[in-house]
Amino acid sequence: MASYCEVCGKKTGSGMNVSHSHLKTKRQWKPNIQRVRAVIDGKVKRTNVCTRCLRSGKVDRAV
């Protein structure tokens, strides 16, 4: 599955795991992406959308 939102462009972020002894290893934060059927330009299309966009009503879901 794609790791970015086709509505807002949110994608994977990167950073470090930091242990108690301050050792650092790389890690990723992935957005919660859902594949949904949405109405885009009057047609039903499958898109990859983050849950923040779904919750805020930026996507008109098809029924």
PDBQT receptor file of N, H, CA, C and O in Angstrom, charges set to zero:
ATOM      1  N   MET A   1       0.842  -1.188   0.000  1.00  0.00    +0.000 N 
ATOM      2  CA  MET A   1       0.000   0.000   0.000  1.00  0.00    +0.000 C 
ATOM      3  C   MET A   1       0.881   1.243   0.000  1.00  0.00    +0.000 C 
ATOM      4  O   MET A   1       1.965   1.265   0.584  1.00  0.00    +0.000 OA
ATOM      5  N   ALA A   2       0.385   2.269  -0.669  1.00  0.00    +0.000 N 
ATOM      6  H   ALA A   2      -0.496   2.252  -1.143  1.00  0.00    +0.000 HD
ATOM      7  CA  ALA A   2       1.128   3.527  -0.715  1.00  0.00    +0.000 C 
ATOM      8  C   ALA A   2       1.225   4.117   0.686  1.00  0.00    +0.000 C 
ATOM      9  O   ALA A   2       0.304   3.990   1.493  1.00  0.00    +0.000 OA
ATOM     10  N   SER A   3       2.340   4.757   0.960  1.00  0.00    +0.000 N 
ATOM     11  H   SER A   3       3.088   4.860   0.305  1.00  0.00    +0.000 HD
ATOM     12  CA  SER A   3       2.531   5.323   2.302  1.00  0.00    +0.000 C 
ATOM     13  C   SER A   3       2.398   6.833   2.296  1.00  0.00    +0.000 C 
ATOM     14  O   SER A   3       3.081   7.525   3.051  1.00  0.00    +0.000 OA
ATOM     15  N   TYR A   4       1.500   7.356   1.428  1.00  0.00    +0.000 N 
ATOM     16  H   TYR A   4       0.945   6.794   0.815  1.00  0.00    +0.000 HD
ATOM     17  CA  TYR A   4       1.220   8.783   1.451  1.00  0.00    +0.000 C 
ATOM     18  C   TYR A   4      -0.260   9.019   1.149  1.00  0.00    +0.000 C 
ATOM     19  O   TYR A   4      -0.912   8.203   0.497  1.00  0.00    +0.000 OA
ATOM     20  N   CYS A   5      -0.770  10.136   1.630  1.00  0.00    +0.000 N 
ATOM     21  H   CYS A   5      -0.240  10.798   2.159  1.00  0.00    +0.000 HD
ATOM     22  CA  CYS A   5      -2.174  10.504   1.444  1.00  0.00    +0.000 C 
ATOM     23  C   CYS A   5      -2.312  11.275   0.134  1.00  0.00    +0.000 C 
ATOM     24  O   CYS A   5      -1.568  12.225  -0.106  1.00  0.00    +0.000 OA
ATOM     25  N   GLU A   6      -3.252  10.874  -0.707  1.00  0.00    +0.000 N 
ATOM     26  H   GLU A   6      -3.857  10.102  -0.512  1.00  0.00    +0.000 HD
ATOM     27  CA  GLU A   6      -3.442  11.534  -1.992  1.00  0.00    +0.000 C 
ATOM     28  C   GLU A   6      -4.220  12.842  -1.850  1.00  0.00    +0.000 C 
ATOM     29  O   GLU A   6      -4.345  13.585  -2.824  1.00  0.00    +0.000 OA
ATOM     30  N   VAL A   7      -4.742  13.138  -0.665  1.00  0.00    +0.000 N 
ATOM     31  H   VAL A   7      -4.641  12.534   0.126  1.00  0.00    +0.000 HD
ATOM     32  CA  VAL A   7      -5.481  14.378  -0.449  1.00  0.00    +0.000 C 
ATOM     33  C   VAL A   7      -4.570  15.459   0.126  1.00  0.00    +0.000 C 
ATOM     34  O   VAL A   7      -4.452  16.542  -0.447  1.00  0.00    +0.000 OA
ATOM     35  N   CYS A   8      -3.927  15.170   1.253  1.00  0.00    +0.000 N 
ATOM     36  H   CYS A   8      -4.023  14.290   1.718  1.00  0.00    +0.000 HD
ATOM     37  CA  CYS A   8      -3.117  16.196   1.924  1.00  0.00    +0.000 C 
ATOM     38  C   CYS A   8      -1.618  16.025   1.700  1.00  0.00    +0.000 C 
ATOM     39  O   CYS A   8      -0.844  16.924   2.030  1.00  0.00    +0.000 OA
ATOM     40  N   GLY A   9      -1.191  14.888   1.146  1.00  0.00    +0.000 N 
ATOM     41  H   GLY A   9      -1.819  14.157   0.878  1.00  0.00    +0.000 HD
ATOM     42  CA  GLY A   9       0.228  14.675   0.872  1.00  0.00    +0.000 C 
ATOM     43  C   GLY A   9       1.037  14.188   2.055  1.00  0.00    +0.000 C 
ATOM     44  O   GLY A   9       2.265  14.137   1.992  1.00  0.00    +0.000 OA
ATOM     45  N   LYS A  10       0.349  13.824   3.154  1.00  0.00    +0.000 N 
ATOM     46  H   LYS A  10      -0.649  13.865   3.206  1.00  0.00    +0.000 HD
ATOM     47  CA  LYS A  10       1.071  13.325   4.332  1.00  0.00    +0.000 C 
ATOM     48  C   LYS A  10       1.804  12.038   3.963  1.00  0.00    +0.000 C 
ATOM     49  O   LYS A  10       1.237  11.157   3.315  1.00  0.00    +0.000 OA
ATOM     50  N   LYS A  11       3.068  11.934   4.380  1.00  0.00    +0.000 N 
ATOM     51  H   LYS A  11       3.529  12.649   4.906  1.00  0.00    +0.000 HD
ATOM     52  CA  LYS A  11       3.859  10.749   4.060  1.00  0.00    +0.000 C 
ATOM     53  C   LYS A  11       4.698  10.326   5.253  1.00  0.00    +0.000 C 
ATOM     54  O   LYS A  11       4.618  10.925   6.326  1.00  0.00    +0.000 OA
ATOM     55  N   THR A  12       5.502   9.291   5.058  1.00  0.00    +0.000 N 
ATOM     56  H   THR A  12       5.567   8.805   4.186  1.00  0.00    +0.000 HD
ATOM     57  CA  THR A  12       6.311   8.729   6.126  1.00  0.00    +0.000 C 
ATOM     58  C   THR A  12       7.313   9.757   6.657  1.00  0.00    +0.000 C 
ATOM     59  O   THR A  12       8.002  10.427   5.888  1.00  0.00    +0.000 OA
ATOM     60  N   GLY A  13       7.379   9.867   7.996  1.00  0.00    +0.000 N 
ATOM     61  H   GLY A  13       6.819   9.323   8.621  1.00  0.00    +0.000 HD
ATOM     62  CA  GLY A  13       8.355  10.732   8.645  1.00  0.00    +0.000 C 
ATOM     63  C   GLY A  13       9.477   9.882   9.215  1.00  0.00    +0.000 C 
ATOM     64  O   GLY A  13       9.289   8.692   9.468  1.00  0.00    +0.000 OA
ATOM     65  N   SER A  14      10.632  10.479   9.417  1.00  0.00    +0.000 N 
ATOM     66  H   SER A  14      10.785  11.445   9.212  1.00  0.00    +0.000 HD
ATOM     67  CA  SER A  14      11.751   9.706   9.948  1.00  0.00    +0.000 C 
ATOM     68  C   SER A  14      12.345  10.392  11.154  1.00  0.00    +0.000 C 
ATOM     69  O   SER A  14      12.171  11.594  11.359  1.00  0.00    +0.000 OA
ATOM     70  N   GLY A  15      13.051   9.607  11.952  1.00  0.00    +0.000 N 
ATOM     71  H   GLY A  15      13.192   8.631  11.786  1.00  0.00    +0.000 HD
ATOM     72  CA  GLY A  15      13.676  10.132  13.151  1.00  0.00    +0.000 C 
ATOM     73  C   GLY A  15      14.512   9.055  13.809  1.00  0.00    +0.000 C 
ATOM     74  O   GLY A  15      14.994   8.138  13.144  1.00  0.00    +0.000 OA
ATOM     75  N   MET A  16      14.681   9.164  15.095  1.00  0.00    +0.000 N 
ATOM     76  H   MET A  16      14.289   9.909  15.635  1.00  0.00    +0.000 HD
ATOM     77  CA  MET A  16      15.528   8.234  15.829  1.00  0.00    +0.000 C 
ATOM     78  C   MET A  16      14.802   7.633  17.026  1.00  0.00    +0.000 C 
ATOM     79  O   MET A  16      14.033   8.315  17.705  1.00  0.00    +0.000 OA
ATOM     80  N   ASN A  17      15.053   6.347  17.279  1.00  0.00    +0.000 N 
ATOM     81  H   ASN A  17      15.678   5.793  16.728  1.00  0.00    +0.000 HD
ATOM     82  CA  ASN A  17      14.726   5.753  18.567  1.00  0.00    +0.000 C 
ATOM     83  C   ASN A  17      15.869   6.134  19.497  1.00  0.00    +0.000 C 
ATOM     84  O   ASN A  17      17.036   5.984  19.135  1.00  0.00    +0.000 OA
ATOM     85  N   VAL A  18      15.552   6.619  20.677  1.00  0.00    +0.000 N 
ATOM     86  H   VAL A  18      14.604   6.741  20.971  1.00  0.00    +0.000 HD
ATOM     87  CA  VAL A  18      16.608   6.984  21.626  1.00  0.00    +0.000 C 
ATOM     88  C   VAL A  18      16.415   6.158  22.892  1.00  0.00    +0.000 C 
ATOM     89  O   VAL A  18      15.390   6.270  23.565  1.00  0.00    +0.000 OA
ATOM     90  N   SER A  19      17.402   5.332  23.212  1.00  0.00    +0.000 N 
ATOM     91  H   SER A  19      18.235   5.241  22.666  1.00  0.00    +0.000 HD
ATOM     92  CA  SER A  19      17.315   4.467  24.381  1.00  0.00    +0.000 C 
ATOM     93  C   SER A  19      17.690   5.229  25.650  1.00  0.00    +0.000 C 
ATOM     94  O   SER A  19      18.107   6.386  25.601  1.00  0.00    +0.000 OA
ATOM     95  N   HIS A  20      17.536   4.566  26.761  1.00  0.00    +0.000 N 
ATOM     96  H   HIS A  20      17.197   3.626  26.801  1.00  0.00    +0.000 HD
ATOM     97  CA  HIS A  20      17.885   5.173  28.050  1.00  0.00    +0.000 C 
ATOM     98  C   HIS A  20      19.365   5.536  28.105  1.00  0.00    +0.000 C 
ATOM     99  O   HIS A  20      19.743   6.535  28.716  1.00  0.00    +0.000 OA
ATOM    100  N   SER A  21      20.207   4.714  27.459  1.00  0.00    +0.000 N 
ATOM    101  H   SER A  21      19.900   3.902  26.962  1.00  0.00    +0.000 HD
ATOM    102  CA  SER A  21      21.647   5.004  27.432  1.00  0.00    +0.000 C 
ATOM    103  C   SER A  21      22.012   5.954  26.291  1.00  0.00    +0.000 C 
ATOM    104  O   SER A  21      23.192   6.183  26.027  1.00  0.00    +0.000 OA
ATOM    105  N   HIS A  22      21.016   6.498  25.625  1.00  0.00    +0.000 N 
ATOM    106  H   HIS A  22      20.057   6.312  25.839  1.00  0.00    +0.000 HD
ATOM    107  CA  HIS A  22      21.134   7.495  24.562  1.00  0.00    +0.000 C 
ATOM    108  C   HIS A  22      21.732   6.934  23.273  1.00  0.00    +0.000 C 
ATOM    109  O   HIS A  22      22.286   7.682  22.467  1.00  0.00    +0.000 OA
ATOM    110  N   LEU A  23      21.619   5.596  23.074  1.00  0.00    +0.000 N 
ATOM    111  H   LEU A  23      21.169   4.988  23.729  1.00  0.00    +0.000 HD
ATOM    112  CA  LEU A  23      21.975   5.010  21.786  1.00  0.00    +0.000 C 
ATOM    113  C   LEU A  23      20.857   5.350  20.810  1.00  0.00    +0.000 C 
ATOM    114  O   LEU A  23      19.684   5.358  21.186  1.00  0.00    +0.000 OA
ATOM    115  N   LYS A  24      21.209   5.629  19.566  1.00  0.00    +0.000 N 
ATOM    116  H   LYS A  24      22.162   5.622  19.261  1.00  0.00    +0.000 HD
ATOM    117  CA  LYS A  24      20.201   6.047  18.592  1.00  0.00    +0.000 C 
ATOM    118  C   LYS A  24      20.154   5.079  17.418  1.00  0.00    +0.000 C 
ATOM    119  O   LYS A  24      21.193   4.671  16.899  1.00  0.00    +0.000 OA
ATOM    120  N   THR A  25      18.944   4.712  17.002  1.00  0.00    +0.000 N 
ATOM    121  H   THR A  25      18.100   5.044  17.424  1.00  0.00    +0.000 HD
ATOM    122  CA  THR A  25      18.722   3.916  15.803  1.00  0.00    +0.000 C 
ATOM    123  C   THR A  25      17.614   4.579  15.000  1.00  0.00    +0.000 C 
ATOM    124  O   THR A  25      16.719   5.208  15.564  1.00  0.00    +0.000 OA
ATOM    125  N   LYS A  26      17.678   4.435  13.687  1.00  0.00    +0.000 N 
ATOM    126  H   LYS A  26      18.405   3.924  13.229  1.00  0.00    +0.000 HD
ATOM    127  CA  LYS A  26      16.686   5.075  12.827  1.00  0.00    +0.000 C 
ATOM    128  C   LYS A  26      15.340   4.381  12.933  1.00  0.00    +0.000 C 
ATOM    129  O   LYS A  26      15.268   3.173  13.157  1.00  0.00    +0.000 OA
ATOM    130  N   ARG A  27      14.263   5.162  12.769  1.00  0.00    +0.000 N 
ATOM    131  H   ARG A  27      14.322   6.144  12.587  1.00  0.00    +0.000 HD
ATOM    132  CA  ARG A  27      12.917   4.607  12.774  1.00  0.00    +0.000 C 
ATOM    133  C   ARG A  27      12.025   5.448  11.878  1.00  0.00    +0.000 C 
ATOM    134  O   ARG A  27      12.415   6.527  11.430  1.00  0.00    +0.000 OA
ATOM    135  N   GLN A  28      10.830   4.947  11.621  1.00  0.00    +0.000 N 
ATOM    136  H   GLN A  28      10.513   4.071  11.984  1.00  0.00    +0.000 HD
ATOM    137  CA  GLN A  28       9.875   5.649  10.760  1.00  0.00    +0.000 C 
ATOM    138  C   GLN A  28       8.532   5.770  11.445  1.00  0.00    +0.000 C 
ATOM    139  O   GLN A  28       8.129   4.895  12.210  1.00  0.00    +0.000 OA
ATOM    140  N   TRP A  29       7.838   6.872  11.162  1.00  0.00    +0.000 N 
ATOM    141  H   TRP A  29       8.165   7.583  10.540  1.00  0.00    +0.000 HD
ATOM    142  CA  TRP A  29       6.450   7.051  11.583  1.00  0.00    +0.000 C 
ATOM    143  C   TRP A  29       5.617   7.033  10.322  1.00  0.00    +0.000 C 
ATOM    144  O   TRP A  29       5.752   7.911   9.470  1.00  0.00    +0.000 OA
ATOM    145  N   LYS A  30       4.745   6.025  10.198  1.00  0.00    +0.000 N 
ATOM    146  H   LYS A  30       4.636   5.312  10.890  1.00  0.00    +0.000 HD
ATOM    147  CA  LYS A  30       3.929   5.914   8.995  1.00  0.00    +0.000 C 
ATOM    148  C   LYS A  30       2.529   6.431   9.270  1.00  0.00    +0.000 C 
ATOM    149  O   LYS A  30       1.967   6.145  10.328  1.00  0.00    +0.000 OA
ATOM    150  N   PRO A  31       1.948   7.193   8.337  1.00  0.00    +0.000 N 
ATOM    151  CA  PRO A  31       0.583   7.679   8.520  1.00  0.00    +0.000 C 
ATOM    152  C   PRO A  31      -0.412   6.532   8.376  1.00  0.00    +0.000 C 
ATOM    153  O   PRO A  31      -0.126   5.528   7.724  1.00  0.00    +0.000 OA
ATOM    154  N   ASN A  32      -1.574   6.690   8.989  1.00  0.00    +0.000 N 
ATOM    155  H   ASN A  32      -1.806   7.506   9.519  1.00  0.00    +0.000 HD
ATOM    156  CA  ASN A  32      -2.620   5.678   8.918  1.00  0.00    +0.000 C 
ATOM    157  C   ASN A  32      -3.371   5.870   7.604  1.00  0.00    +0.000 C 
ATOM    158  O   ASN A  32      -4.300   6.673   7.522  1.00  0.00    +0.000 OA
ATOM    159  N   ILE A  33      -2.963   5.130   6.583  1.00  0.00    +0.000 N 
ATOM    160  H   ILE A  33      -2.208   4.478   6.649  1.00  0.00    +0.000 HD
ATOM    161  CA  ILE A  33      -3.519   5.273   5.239  1.00  0.00    +0.000 C 
ATOM    162  C   ILE A  33      -4.575   4.193   4.991  1.00  0.00    +0.000 C 
ATOM    163  O   ILE A  33      -4.338   3.010   5.237  1.00  0.00    +0.000 OA
ATOM    164  N   GLN A  34      -5.734   4.613   4.504  1.00  0.00    +0.000 N 
ATOM    165  H   GLN A  34      -5.927   5.574   4.305  1.00  0.00    +0.000 HD
ATOM    166  CA  GLN A  34      -6.822   3.695   4.178  1.00  0.00    +0.000 C 
ATOM    167  C   GLN A  34      -7.119   3.806   2.689  1.00  0.00    +0.000 C 
ATOM    168  O   GLN A  34      -7.094   4.902   2.128  1.00  0.00    +0.000 OA
ATOM    169  N   ARG A  35      -7.399   2.672   2.046  1.00  0.00    +0.000 N 
ATOM    170  H   ARG A  35      -7.419   1.782   2.502  1.00  0.00    +0.000 HD
ATOM    171  CA  ARG A  35      -7.798   2.683   0.639  1.00  0.00    +0.000 C 
ATOM    172  C   ARG A  35      -9.323   2.732   0.616  1.00  0.00    +0.000 C 
ATOM    173  O   ARG A  35      -9.985   1.771   1.010  1.00  0.00    +0.000 OA
ATOM    174  N   VAL A  36      -9.876   3.851   0.155  1.00  0.00    +0.000 N 
ATOM    175  H   VAL A  36      -9.338   4.631  -0.165  1.00  0.00    +0.000 HD
ATOM    176  CA  VAL A  36     -11.335   4.045   0.197  1.00  0.00    +0.000 C 
ATOM    177  C   VAL A  36     -11.870   4.392  -1.190  1.00  0.00    +0.000 C 
ATOM    178  O   VAL A  36     -11.143   4.884  -2.054  1.00  0.00    +0.000 OA
ATOM    179  N   ARG A  37     -13.158   4.121  -1.377  1.00  0.00    +0.000 N 
ATOM    180  H   ARG A  37     -13.749   3.722  -0.676  1.00  0.00    +0.000 HD
ATOM    181  CA  ARG A  37     -13.850   4.542  -2.597  1.00  0.00    +0.000 C 
ATOM    182  C   ARG A  37     -14.382   5.949  -2.346  1.00  0.00    +0.000 C 
ATOM    183  O   ARG A  37     -15.170   6.167  -1.426  1.00  0.00    +0.000 OA
ATOM    184  N   ALA A  38     -13.950   6.895  -3.163  1.00  0.00    +0.000 N 
ATOM    185  H   ALA A  38     -13.310   6.717  -3.910  1.00  0.00    +0.000 HD
ATOM    186  CA  ALA A  38     -14.343   8.287  -2.970  1.00  0.00    +0.000 C 
ATOM    187  C   ALA A  38     -14.871   8.859  -4.276  1.00  0.00    +0.000 C 
ATOM    188  O   ALA A  38     -14.510   8.402  -5.360  1.00  0.00    +0.000 OA
ATOM    189  N   VAL A  39     -15.730   9.863  -4.157  1.00  0.00    +0.000 N 
ATOM    190  H   VAL A  39     -16.023  10.234  -3.276  1.00  0.00    +0.000 HD
ATOM    191  CA  VAL A  39     -16.251  10.552  -5.332  1.00  0.00    +0.000 C 
ATOM    192  C   VAL A  39     -15.294  11.696  -5.674  1.00  0.00    +0.000 C 
ATOM    193  O   VAL A  39     -15.137  12.643  -4.903  1.00  0.00    +0.000 OA
ATOM    194  N   ILE A  40     -14.657  11.591  -6.845  1.00  0.00    +0.000 N 
ATOM    195  H   ILE A  40     -14.784  10.822  -7.471  1.00  0.00    +0.000 HD
ATOM    196  CA  ILE A  40     -13.711  12.602  -7.301  1.00  0.00    +0.000 C 
ATOM    197  C   ILE A  40     -14.123  13.034  -8.707  1.00  0.00    +0.000 C 
ATOM    198  O   ILE A  40     -14.176  12.212  -9.622  1.00  0.00    +0.000 OA
ATOM    199  N   ASP A  41     -14.410  14.308  -8.875  1.00  0.00    +0.000 N 
ATOM    200  H   ASP A  41     -14.367  14.975  -8.132  1.00  0.00    +0.000 HD
ATOM    201  CA  ASP A  41     -14.885  14.867 -10.150  1.00  0.00    +0.000 C 
ATOM    202  C   ASP A  41     -16.122  14.142 -10.667  1.00  0.00    +0.000 C 
ATOM    203  O   ASP A  41     -16.263  13.916 -11.869  1.00  0.00    +0.000 OA
ATOM    204  N   GLY A  42     -17.021  13.778  -9.744  1.00  0.00    +0.000 N 
ATOM    205  H   GLY A  42     -16.907  13.961  -8.768  1.00  0.00    +0.000 HD
ATOM    206  CA  GLY A  42     -18.274  13.129 -10.112  1.00  0.00    +0.000 C 
ATOM    207  C   GLY A  42     -18.164  11.645 -10.400  1.00  0.00    +0.000 C 
ATOM    208  O   GLY A  42     -19.166  11.011 -10.729  1.00  0.00    +0.000 OA
ATOM    209  N   LYS A  43     -16.977  11.076 -10.286  1.00  0.00    +0.000 N 
ATOM    210  H   LYS A  43     -16.162  11.591 -10.019  1.00  0.00    +0.000 HD
ATOM    211  CA  LYS A  43     -16.789   9.647 -10.547  1.00  0.00    +0.000 C 
ATOM    212  C   LYS A  43     -16.261   8.966  -9.291  1.00  0.00    +0.000 C 
ATOM    213  O   LYS A  43     -15.563   9.576  -8.481  1.00  0.00    +0.000 OA
ATOM    214  N   VAL A  44     -16.607   7.695  -9.146  1.00  0.00    +0.000 N 
ATOM    215  H   VAL A  44     -17.175   7.199  -9.804  1.00  0.00    +0.000 HD
ATOM    216  CA  VAL A  44     -16.136   6.914  -7.999  1.00  0.00    +0.000 C 
ATOM    217  C   VAL A  44     -14.753   6.354  -8.326  1.00  0.00    +0.000 C 
ATOM    218  O   VAL A  44     -14.557   5.695  -9.348  1.00  0.00    +0.000 OA
ATOM    219  N   LYS A  45     -13.806   6.629  -7.440  1.00  0.00    +0.000 N 
ATOM    220  H   LYS A  45     -13.966   7.164  -6.610  1.00  0.00    +0.000 HD
ATOM    221  CA  LYS A  45     -12.426   6.197  -7.634  1.00  0.00    +0.000 C 
ATOM    222  C   LYS A  45     -11.866   5.669  -6.330  1.00  0.00    +0.000 C 
ATOM    223  O   LYS A  45     -12.267   6.126  -5.260  1.00  0.00    +0.000 OA
ATOM    224  N   ARG A  46     -10.950   4.722  -6.395  1.00  0.00    +0.000 N 
ATOM    225  H   ARG A  46     -10.624   4.351  -7.264  1.00  0.00    +0.000 HD
ATOM    226  CA  ARG A  46     -10.261   4.249  -5.195  1.00  0.00    +0.000 C 
ATOM    227  C   ARG A  46      -9.048   5.130  -4.950  1.00  0.00    +0.000 C 
ATOM    228  O   ARG A  46      -8.231   5.338  -5.847  1.00  0.00    +0.000 OA
ATOM    229  N   THR A  47      -8.934   5.649  -3.728  1.00  0.00    +0.000 N 
ATOM    230  H   THR A  47      -9.598   5.481  -2.999  1.00  0.00    +0.000 HD
ATOM    231  CA  THR A  47      -7.804   6.514  -3.399  1.00  0.00    +0.000 C 
ATOM    232  C   THR A  47      -7.211   6.123  -2.053  1.00  0.00    +0.000 C 
ATOM    233  O   THR A  47      -7.881   5.518  -1.216  1.00  0.00    +0.000 OA
ATOM    234  N   ASN A  48      -5.949   6.478  -1.858  1.00  0.00    +0.000 N 
ATOM    235  H   ASN A  48      -5.405   6.969  -2.537  1.00  0.00    +0.000 HD
ATOM    236  CA  ASN A  48      -5.273   6.270  -0.584  1.00  0.00    +0.000 C 
ATOM    237  C   ASN A  48      -5.383   7.559   0.215  1.00  0.00    +0.000 C 
ATOM    238  O   ASN A  48      -4.858   8.597  -0.189  1.00  0.00    +0.000 OA
ATOM    239  N   VAL A  49      -6.077   7.484   1.365  1.00  0.00    +0.000 N 
ATOM    240  H   VAL A  49      -6.504   6.641   1.693  1.00  0.00    +0.000 HD
ATOM    241  CA  VAL A  49      -6.375   8.678   2.149  1.00  0.00    +0.000 C 
ATOM    242  C   VAL A  49      -6.023   8.411   3.608  1.00  0.00    +0.000 C 
ATOM    243  O   VAL A  49      -6.257   7.315   4.117  1.00  0.00    +0.000 OA
ATOM    244  N   CYS A  50      -5.452   9.428   4.290  1.00  0.00    +0.000 N 
ATOM    245  H   CYS A  50      -5.261  10.318   3.876  1.00  0.00    +0.000 HD
ATOM    246  CA  CYS A  50      -5.156   9.268   5.709  1.00  0.00    +0.000 C 
ATOM    247  C   CYS A  50      -6.447   9.434   6.520  1.00  0.00    +0.000 C 
ATOM    248  O   CYS A  50      -7.407  10.050   6.056  1.00  0.00    +0.000 OA
ATOM    249  N   THR A  51      -6.456   8.889   7.706  1.00  0.00    +0.000 N 
ATOM    250  H   THR A  51      -5.677   8.388   8.083  1.00  0.00    +0.000 HD
ATOM    251  CA  THR A  51      -7.664   8.921   8.541  1.00  0.00    +0.000 C 
ATOM    252  C   THR A  51      -7.995  10.333   8.999  1.00  0.00    +0.000 C 
ATOM    253  O   THR A  51      -9.159  10.617   9.281  1.00  0.00    +0.000 OA
ATOM    254  N   ARG A  52      -7.020  11.226   9.085  1.00  0.00    +0.000 N 
ATOM    255  H   ARG A  52      -6.074  10.995   8.856  1.00  0.00    +0.000 HD
ATOM    256  CA  ARG A  52      -7.280  12.608   9.449  1.00  0.00    +0.000 C 
ATOM    257  C   ARG A  52      -8.157  13.282   8.388  1.00  0.00    +0.000 C 
ATOM    258  O   ARG A  52      -9.078  14.025   8.727  1.00  0.00    +0.000 OA
ATOM    259  N   CYS A  53      -7.875  13.024   7.114  1.00  0.00    +0.000 N 
ATOM    260  H   CYS A  53      -7.127  12.420   6.839  1.00  0.00    +0.000 HD
ATOM    261  CA  CYS A  53      -8.679  13.598   6.028  1.00  0.00    +0.000 C 
ATOM    262  C   CYS A  53     -10.083  12.990   6.006  1.00  0.00    +0.000 C 
ATOM    263  O   CYS A  53     -11.057  13.689   5.727  1.00  0.00    +0.000 OA
ATOM    264  N   LEU A  54     -10.189  11.693   6.298  1.00  0.00    +0.000 N 
ATOM    265  H   LEU A  54      -9.398  11.125   6.524  1.00  0.00    +0.000 HD
ATOM    266  CA  LEU A  54     -11.506  11.050   6.349  1.00  0.00    +0.000 C 
ATOM    267  C   LEU A  54     -12.349  11.642   7.469  1.00  0.00    +0.000 C 
ATOM    268  O   LEU A  54     -13.533  11.923   7.286  1.00  0.00    +0.000 OA
ATOM    269  N   ARG A  55     -11.729  11.829   8.628  1.00  0.00    +0.000 N 
ATOM    270  H   ARG A  55     -10.767  11.601   8.776  1.00  0.00    +0.000 HD
ATOM    271  CA  ARG A  55     -12.442  12.305   9.804  1.00  0.00    +0.000 C 
ATOM    272  C   ARG A  55     -12.872  13.756   9.654  1.00  0.00    +0.000 C 
ATOM    273  O   ARG A  55     -13.948  14.138  10.116  1.00  0.00    +0.000 OA
ATOM    274  N   SER A  56     -12.035  14.570   9.010  1.00  0.00    +0.000 N 
ATOM    275  H   SER A  56     -11.161  14.261   8.636  1.00  0.00    +0.000 HD
ATOM    276  CA  SER A  56     -12.329  15.988   8.895  1.00  0.00    +0.000 C 
ATOM    277  C   SER A  56     -13.262  16.308   7.740  1.00  0.00    +0.000 C 
ATOM    278  O   SER A  56     -13.658  17.460   7.565  1.00  0.00    +0.000 OA
ATOM    279  N   GLY A  57     -13.621  15.298   6.944  1.00  0.00    +0.000 N 
ATOM    280  H   GLY A  57     -13.300  14.362   7.086  1.00  0.00    +0.000 HD
ATOM    281  CA  GLY A  57     -14.591  15.515   5.861  1.00  0.00    +0.000 C 
ATOM    282  C   GLY A  57     -13.983  16.051   4.586  1.00  0.00    +0.000 C 
ATOM    283  O   GLY A  57     -14.710  16.601   3.759  1.00  0.00    +0.000 OA
ATOM    284  N   LYS A  58     -12.694  15.919   4.387  1.00  0.00    +0.000 N 
ATOM    285  H   LYS A  58     -12.102  15.473   5.059  1.00  0.00    +0.000 HD
ATOM    286  CA  LYS A  58     -12.054  16.379   3.155  1.00  0.00    +0.000 C 
ATOM    287  C   LYS A  58     -12.327  15.433   1.996  1.00  0.00    +0.000 C 
ATOM    288  O   LYS A  58     -12.096  15.774   0.836  1.00  0.00    +0.000 OA
ATOM    289  N   VAL A  59     -12.828  14.222   2.323  1.00  0.00    +0.000 N 
ATOM    290  H   VAL A  59     -13.016  13.945   3.265  1.00  0.00    +0.000 HD
ATOM    291  CA  VAL A  59     -13.081  13.210   1.299  1.00  0.00    +0.000 C 
ATOM    292  C   VAL A  59     -14.576  12.887   1.309  1.00  0.00    +0.000 C 
ATOM    293  O   VAL A  59     -15.169  12.660   2.364  1.00  0.00    +0.000 OA
ATOM    294  N   ASP A  60     -15.171  12.872   0.114  1.00  0.00    +0.000 N 
ATOM    295  H   ASP A  60     -14.689  13.056  -0.743  1.00  0.00    +0.000 HD
ATOM    296  CA  ASP A  60     -16.586  12.503  -0.024  1.00  0.00    +0.000 C 
ATOM    297  C   ASP A  60     -16.631  11.023  -0.393  1.00  0.00    +0.000 C 
ATOM    298  O   ASP A  60     -16.392  10.655  -1.543  1.00  0.00    +0.000 OA
ATOM    299  N   ARG A  61     -16.939  10.179   0.592  1.00  0.00    +0.000 N 
ATOM    300  H   ARG A  61     -17.133  10.479   1.526  1.00  0.00    +0.000 HD
ATOM    301  CA  ARG A  61     -16.929   8.734   0.369  1.00  0.00    +0.000 C 
ATOM    302  C   ARG A  61     -18.107   8.284  -0.475  1.00  0.00    +0.000 C 
ATOM    303  O   ARG A  61     -19.208   8.824  -0.368  1.00  0.00    +0.000 OA
ATOM    304  N   ALA A  62     -17.862   7.286  -1.317  1.00  0.00    +0.000 N 
ATOM    305  H   ALA A  62     -16.968   6.847  -1.403  1.00  0.00    +0.000 HD
ATOM    306  CA  ALA A  62     -18.923   6.725  -2.152  1.00  0.00    +0.000 C 
ATOM    307  C   ALA A  62     -19.635   5.624  -1.370  1.00  0.00    +0.000 C 
ATOM    308  O   ALA A  62     -19.021   4.918  -0.570  1.00  0.00    +0.000 OA
ATOM    309  N   VAL A  63     -20.916   5.490  -1.610  1.00  0.00    +0.000 N 
ATOM    310  H   VAL A  63     -21.415   6.064  -2.260  1.00  0.00    +0.000 HD
ATOM    311  CA  VAL A  63     -21.692   4.438  -0.928  1.00  0.00    +0.000 C 
ATOM    312  C   VAL A  63     -22.226   3.434  -1.894  1.00  0.00    +0.000 C 
ATOM    313  O   VAL A  63     -22.898   2.485  -1.491  1.00  0.00    +0.000 OA
TER     314      VAL A  63
